[in-house]
């Protein structure tokens, strides 16, 4: 948890109006109370107030938006993801979260709790009891009922009693009027509050009861209607519509009326797109909308019309543009999403649209799997991370919908490496187990689900569960008819059995790994061959006295990964080289390979891989006799293991214990502890720079706007290396280096490489 906000709160795309007193009161509450829940109806501005508090309050903060979550059981997983934690290490995710928060001073914001009230209450209670430095700020339409909770009811924005005898400045001192004026001006720059329209503006804001969302929806219409016309249309029946419960509070009916009115002002095609887009969870891109929202009836939507319809809904403030990684994405505010789902249900189109949603994301995962061992790996990982909420929704629909569980199996196993990179091994295994519970016992895809579940169990240090799954998979695979399906199932079982054997010191491991690698090689499936090669190399090194056999295996793996130009398996390959060489061969070769392995973890932000490699670098330093560095690297690695819910004692027990004992013996316990603590205290960027032996400059000051990777490349430029040489050293594509160098020049406002070299040299420690 290095940054001030491990998970950034939603960006404020528009100005923040009002709520000064509420902000001050809420900050005071949070200074004396550890649990505050901001309550109020949908559209009153609870989320905006919470995100404003995060911007005004100092210290470490984590924002967890719960609107994207339908399964209460995944609440700890989502919080862990926002904390940057994985779920490896054989521990419940909740325990990993609590362990991470236990000694921290953190403001934890849980936004939109109303549909998960019971689970949120259980979660918050444990956090408050076990993590004394954590303060929780929740937003919900109802209290959580947690001991010590203070409710903070949020009222609508204040409005003037009337417009008579008030100047324009006096009127805009009322936050409700000021919000309308600012949003109306944004929608139509020629709009201004005048004596001629001020009474209508006040009348309209009163009709909307000062609800911010309703006011913003109305203000978006000033391009085509005057404030008086907007107010008249609301009076014309919409403000009195009772489309919800007759016992609902008046302001909730008013909000519904404002949304009804915005809906009625949309074209039939825009209404249909709004309703169909409500199946997306979180944000989505245009390409997804062009698949999921098309077709149907009354009206049918054609793919080439979707962009125009999206633009129309953005103009009407129905869709919010939420760009990420330079790509355009869109989302519905949660209140508008719920409204869209009601409309989708009303026309009976939810099942068809949700199936299209599931099919689209299943296809996206399949495409990512097909391109995984290629230069597109990084882009696909970013895209899937951006779609994680939608992937969960698609999986949830698949395991609940009769006859669709097999699709969930393939959505998980086609993205095995992705789940692992993100640290979602428990979640992936859970989806597979739920899918198997929903499919017939003799389903032909069951063996693949079982081996996938076993693999994720092993990655989570649970070999007992894995062996149970493998026994059933073996039996079912043997019962399949002779042919490609049986051969593939058998190869997968052999692969996962070999990994289990590596963890349990089974002497049959080399034979199992060789069998799996040969089977996938015969199928020309390079992606599936690579991990068995990794297992085979390490198992061979431990089982034979001659390191040449292991090197031969790694030579093939090296050639395959270099040809693929990807990072995941190239990092794994170099890690294996370092592992074998530091234990049985050339320590200098081990050091070079480990450096390259760590560099390859960065593009995917592969923190699990970084933990393994940093641990490996500690062994190398021990063997080189640099014991202070070894102890420091053990500390850096311990922080990474902890962040991923794992320990070296479980992940790599034999070499870890051997080199740890050697380092402690060389330094003595006191010196070791000091160096270890110094390493563990380093931030992610500092630890990485130390492990890579990179000369760094202060990471956060006005004179250094560069990322850690840009600092590293600036240092290599200062050493006189060309972009081509840098690409070869760092194992990244030349075009990637070109991009980094251009970014460095732009950020530092330089014109040439000599200026970069001078800048870096002047700041070299």
Residue pairs with C-beta under 8 A, 6 or more apart in sequence:
1 60
1 62
1 83
1 84
1 100
1 104
1 106
2 683
2 684
2 685
4 59
4 60
4 61
5 54
5 60
5 61
5 62
5 63
6 60
6 61
6 62
6 82
6 83
6 84
7 62
7 63
7 64
7 81
7 82
7 83
7 84
8 63
9 50
9 51
9 54
9 55
9 61
9 63
9 109
10 47
10 51
10 63
10 65
10 322
11 322
12 48
12 51
12 52
12 55
13 320
13 321
13 322
14 182
14 183
14 186
15 182
16 48
16 52
17 157
17 175
17 178
17 179
17 182
17 212
18 157
18 158
18 175
18 176
18 178
18 179
19 45
19 48
19 49
19 52
19 157
19 175
22 49
22 154
23 49
23 52
23 53
23 56
25 152
26 36
26 38
26 49
26 53
26 137
26 152
27 53
27 56
27 57
29 36
29 150
29 152
30 36
30 53
30 57
30 107
30 135
30 137
33 135
33 148
33 150
34 128
34 134
34 135
34 136
34 148
35 124
35 128
35 135
35 136
35 138
35 146
35 148
35 149
35 150
36 136
36 137
36 138
36 149
36 150
36 151
36 152
37 113
37 137
37 138
37 139
37 140
37 143
37 144
37 149
37 150
37 151
37 152
38 46
38 49
38 50
38 137
38 138
38 139
38 140
38 152
38 154
39 46
39 139
39 140
39 141
39 142
39 143
39 151
39 152
39 153
39 154
40 46
40 141
40 153
40 154
40 155
41 141
41 211
41 249
41 251
41 252
41 255
42 141
42 213
42 252
42 255
42 334
42 335
42 338
43 211
43 212
43 213
43 214
43 255
43 335
44 154
44 155
44 156
44 211
44 212
44 213
44 251
45 154
45 157
45 212
45 213
46 111
46 139
46 140
46 154
47 111
47 112
47 139
48 212
49 139
49 154
50 63
50 109
50 111
50 137
50 139
51 63
51 109
53 109
53 137
54 61
54 63
54 107
54 109
57 107
59 105
59 106
59 107
60 104
60 105
60 106
60 107
61 106
61 107
61 108
61 109
62 79
62 82
62 83
62 106
62 107
62 108
62 109
63 82
63 109
63 111
64 78
64 79
64 82
64 108
64 109
64 110
64 111
65 111
65 112
65 282
66 75
66 78
66 110
66 111
66 112
66 113
66 115
66 116
66 120
67 111
67 112
67 281
67 282
67 334
67 337
68 78
68 281
68 282
68 389
68 392
68 393
69 75
69 78
69 116
69 389
69 392
70 115
70 281
70 392
70 393
70 396
71 392
71 396
72 116
72 118
72 119
73 119
73 430
74 392
74 427
75 116
75 119
75 120
75 123
76 92
76 93
76 94
76 97
76 123
77 87
77 93
77 424
77 426
77 427
79 97
79 108
79 123
80 86
80 87
80 93
80 96
80 97
80 100
80 423
80 645
81 388
81 422
81 423
81 424
83 97
83 100
83 101
84 607
84 643
85 96
85 97
85 100
85 423
85 643
85 644
85 645
86 422
86 423
86 424
86 425
86 607
86 608
86 643
86 644
86 645
86 646
87 93
87 96
87 423
87 424
87 425
87 426
87 427
87 460
87 644
87 645
88 423
88 425
88 459
88 460
88 461
88 608
88 644
88 645
88 646
88 651
89 96
89 460
89 461
89 641
89 644
89 645
89 646
89 647
89 650
89 651
90 460
90 461
90 462
90 646
90 650
91 645
93 426
93 645
94 123
94 126
96 645
97 127
98 126
98 127
98 130
98 131
99 642
99 645
100 642
100 643
101 108
101 127
101 131
101 133
101 134
102 130
102 131
102 133
103 133
104 131
104 133
104 134
105 133
105 134
106 131
106 133
106 134
106 135
107 134
107 135
107 137
108 127
108 134
108 135
108 136
108 137
109 136
109 137
109 138
109 139
110 120
110 124
110 136
110 137
110 138
110 139
111 138
111 139
112 139
112 140
112 334
113 120
113 138
113 139
113 140
113 144
114 140
114 141
114 142
117 140
117 142
117 144
117 145
120 138
120 140
120 144
121 144
121 145
121 146
124 136
124 138
124 144
124 146
125 146
125 147
127 134
127 136
128 134
128 136
128 146
128 147
128 148
138 144
143 149
143 151
155 210
156 176
156 209
156 210
156 211
156 212
156 251
157 174
157 175
157 176
157 179
157 205
157 210
157 211
157 212
157 215
158 174
158 175
158 176
158 210
159 174
159 176
159 177
159 202
159 205
159 206
159 210
160 166
160 170
160 171
160 174
160 177
160 202
162 199
162 202
163 171
163 198
163 199
163 201
163 202
163 203
164 199
166 198
168 193
168 194
168 195
168 198
171 177
171 193
171 198
171 201
171 202
172 178
172 181
172 193
176 205
176 210
176 215
177 193
177 201
177 202
177 205
179 212
179 215
179 216
179 219
180 201
180 204
180 205
180 215
180 218
180 219
180 227
181 191
181 192
181 193
181 201
183 215
183 216
183 219
183 220
183 317
184 191
184 219
184 222
184 227
185 191
185 192
186 219
187 219
187 220
187 221
187 222
187 223
187 315
187 317
188 222
188 223
191 222
193 201
197 226
197 227
197 228
200 226
200 227
200 228
200 231
201 227
203 227
203 228
203 231
204 218
204 227
204 230
204 231
204 234
205 215
207 231
207 234
207 235
207 239
207 254
208 214
208 215
208 218
208 234
208 254
208 255
208 258
209 250
209 251
209 254
209 255
211 251
211 254
211 255
211 258
213 255
213 258
213 333
213 335
214 254
214 255
214 257
214 258
214 259
216 317
217 258
217 259
217 261
217 262
217 316
217 317
217 318
218 230
218 234
218 258
218 261
219 317
220 262
220 315
220 316
220 317
221 230
221 262
221 265
221 316
222 230
223 315
225 233
233 261
234 257
234 258
234 261
238 257
238 258
238 260
238 261
238 264
239 254
239 257
240 257
241 253
241 256
241 257
241 260
242 253
243 253
243 256
243 260
244 252
244 253
244 256
255 335
256 339
259 335
259 336
259 339
262 316
262 317
262 318
263 271
263 274
263 339
263 343
265 316
266 274
266 312
266 313
266 316
266 318
267 309
267 312
268 298
268 299
269 299
269 301
269 305
269 309
270 309
270 312
270 313
270 316
270 318
271 343
272 293
272 296
272 298
272 299
272 301
273 289
273 293
273 301
273 306
273 309
273 310
273 313
274 313
274 318
274 332
274 336
274 340
274 343
275 340
275 341
275 343
275 344
275 347
275 349
276 292
276 293
276 296
276 301
276 340
276 344
276 349
276 353
277 284
277 289
277 292
277 293
277 313
277 319
277 330
277 332
277 340
278 332
278 337
278 338
278 339
278 340
278 341
278 343
278 344
279 292
279 341
279 344
279 350
279 353
279 354
279 357
279 393
280 288
280 289
280 292
280 331
280 332
280 337
280 357
280 390
280 393
281 389
281 390
281 392
281 393
282 331
282 387
282 388
282 389
282 390
283 322
283 324
283 329
283 330
283 331
283 386
283 389
284 292
284 329
284 330
284 331
284 387
284 390
285 327
285 328
285 329
285 330
285 386
286 306
286 307
286 310
286 328
286 330
288 360
288 361
288 364
288 387
288 390
289 306
289 310
289 330
290 303
290 306
290 307
291 303
291 356
291 359
291 360
292 353
292 356
292 357
292 360
293 301
293 306
293 353
294 300
294 301
294 302
294 303
294 306
295 301
295 352
295 356
296 349
296 352
296 353
298 347
301 309
310 319
310 330
313 319
314 320
314 321
314 330
318 332
318 336
319 330
319 331
319 332
320 330
320 331
320 332
320 333
321 328
321 329
321 330
322 329
322 330
322 331
323 329
324 386
325 382
325 386
327 386
329 386
332 340
341 350
344 350
344 353
354 397
355 397
355 401
357 390
357 393
357 394
357 397
358 394
358 397
358 398
358 404
358 407
361 387
361 390
361 391
361 394
361 411
362 394
362 407
362 410
362 411
364 383
364 384
364 387
365 384
365 391
365 410
365 411
365 414
365 415
365 418
366 410
366 414
367 380
368 380
368 381
368 383
368 384
368 414
368 415
368 418
369 414
369 415
369 527
371 377
371 380
372 380
372 417
372 527
372 566
372 568
373 526
373 527
373 530
373 561
373 564
373 566
373 569
374 564
374 565
374 566
375 565
375 566
375 733
377 566
377 567
377 568
377 604
378 567
378 603
378 604
380 418
381 418
381 421
381 604
384 391
384 415
384 418
385 422
388 422
391 411
394 411
395 408
395 411
395 412
395 431
397 404
398 404
398 405
398 407
398 408
398 411
398 435
399 405
399 408
399 431
399 434
399 435
399 438
400 438
402 438
405 434
405 435
405 436
405 438
405 439
405 443
406 435
406 439
406 443
406 445
408 431
408 432
408 434
408 435
409 432
409 435
409 436
409 439
409 445
409 448
409 449
409 452
410 445
410 448
411 431
412 419
412 428
412 431
412 432
412 435
412 452
413 432
413 448
413 449
413 452
416 428
416 452
416 455
417 568
419 425
419 427
419 428
419 456
420 428
420 459
420 608
421 568
421 604
421 605
421 606
421 608
421 609
423 607
423 608
423 644
423 645
425 456
425 459
425 460
426 456
426 460
428 452
428 456
429 452
429 453
429 456
429 457
429 460
432 449
432 452
432 453
432 456
433 453
435 449
436 446
436 449
436 450
436 453
439 445
439 446
439 449
440 446
442 476
444 480
444 485
446 473
446 476
447 473
447 476
447 477
447 480
447 489
447 492
447 493
448 489
448 492
450 469
450 470
450 472
450 473
450 476
451 469
451 470
451 473
451 489
451 492
451 493
451 495
451 496
453 466
453 469
454 465
454 466
454 467
454 469
454 470
454 473
454 496
454 500
455 466
455 496
455 499
457 463
457 465
457 466
457 469
458 466
458 496
458 499
458 500
458 503
461 503
461 646
461 650
461 651
463 500
463 503
463 504
466 496
466 500
467 500
470 493
470 496
470 497
470 500
473 489
473 492
473 493
474 493
476 489
477 486
477 489
477 490
477 493
478 486
478 490
480 486
480 489
484 523
487 519
487 523
488 519
488 523
490 519
491 515
491 516
491 519
491 520
491 523
491 528
492 516
492 528
494 512
494 513
494 515
494 516
494 519
494 532
495 512
495 513
495 516
495 520
495 528
495 531
495 532
495 535
497 512
498 509
498 512
498 513
498 516
498 532
498 535
498 536
498 539
499 531
499 535
500 506
501 508
501 509
501 512
501 513
501 539
502 509
502 513
502 535
502 538
502 539
506 512
507 543
509 535
509 539
509 543
510 536
510 539
510 540
510 543
513 532
513 533
513 535
513 536
513 539
514 532
514 536
516 532
517 529
517 532
517 533
517 536
520 526
520 528
520 529
520 532
521 529
526 560
526 564
527 569
529 560
530 557
530 560
530 561
530 569
530 572
530 573
531 569
531 572
533 553
533 554
533 556
533 557
533 560
533 573
534 557
534 569
534 572
534 573
534 576
536 553
537 550
537 553
537 554
537 557
537 576
537 580
538 550
538 576
538 579
538 580
540 549
540 550
540 553
541 547
541 549
541 550
541 579
541 580
541 583
541 584
544 550
547 580
547 581
547 584
547 585
550 580
550 584
551 580
551 585
554 573
554 576
554 577
554 580
557 569
557 573
557 576
558 573
558 577
560 569
561 569
561 570
561 573
562 570
564 570
565 733
567 600
567 601
567 603
567 604
567 606
567 731
568 600
568 604
568 606
568 609
570 596
570 597
570 600
570 731
571 597
571 598
571 600
571 601
571 606
571 609
571 613
572 597
572 609
573 597
574 593
574 594
574 596
574 597
574 600
574 613
575 593
575 594
575 597
575 609
575 612
575 613
575 616
577 589
577 590
577 593
577 597
578 590
578 591
578 593
578 594
578 597
578 613
578 616
578 617
578 620
579 590
579 616
579 655
580 590
581 587
581 589
581 590
581 593
582 590
582 594
582 616
582 619
582 620
582 623
582 655
583 619
583 655
587 620
587 623
587 624
590 616
590 620
590 623
591 617
591 620
591 624
594 613
594 616
594 617
594 620
595 617
595 692
595 693
596 730
596 731
597 609
597 613
597 616
598 610
598 613
598 614
598 617
598 688
598 691
598 692
599 692
599 730
599 731
599 732
600 606
600 609
600 731
601 607
601 609
601 610
601 613
602 688
602 709
603 732
607 640
607 643
607 644
608 644
608 646
610 640
610 688
611 637
611 640
611 641
611 643
611 644
611 646
611 651
612 651
612 652
613 691
614 633
614 636
614 637
614 640
614 687
614 691
615 633
615 634
615 637
615 641
615 648
615 651
615 652
615 656
617 633
617 637
617 691
618 630
618 631
618 633
618 634
618 636
618 637
618 659
618 663
619 630
619 655
619 656
619 659
621 627
621 629
621 630
621 633
622 630
622 659
622 662
622 663
622 666
623 659
625 666
627 663
627 666
627 667
627 672
628 667
628 671
628 675
630 659
630 663
631 663
631 664
631 667
631 671
631 672
631 675
631 676
631 679
632 675
632 676
632 678
632 679
632 690
633 679
633 690
633 691
634 660
634 663
634 676
634 679
635 675
635 676
635 677
635 678
635 679
635 680
635 681
635 682
636 679
636 680
636 682
636 687
636 690
636 691
637 648
637 679
638 648
638 676
638 679
638 680
639 679
639 680
639 682
639 687
640 687
641 647
641 648
641 651
648 656
649 656
649 657
663 672
664 672
667 675
679 687
679 690
682 690
683 699
685 696
685 699
685 708
686 696
686 699
688 694
688 708
689 696
689 708
689 711
689 712
692 712
694 708
694 711
694 712
694 715
695 715
695 760
695 764
695 765
696 708
696 711
696 765
697 704
697 711
697 760
697 763
697 764
697 765
698 704
698 763
699 708
703 763
704 711
704 763
705 747
705 748
706 714
706 744
706 747
706 748
709 740
710 740
710 743
710 744
710 747
711 760
712 730
713 726
713 730
713 737
713 740
713 741
713 744
714 744
714 756
714 759
714 760
715 760
715 764
716 725
716 726
716 729
716 730
717 726
717 741
717 744
717 753
717 756
717 757
717 760
718 756
718 757
718 760
718 761
718 764
720 757
721 729
723 734
723 737
723 738
723 741
724 734
724 737
726 737
727 733
727 734
727 736
727 737
730 737
741 753
741 756
744 750
744 756
745 751
745 752
745 755
745 756
748 755
748 756
748 759
750 756
750 759
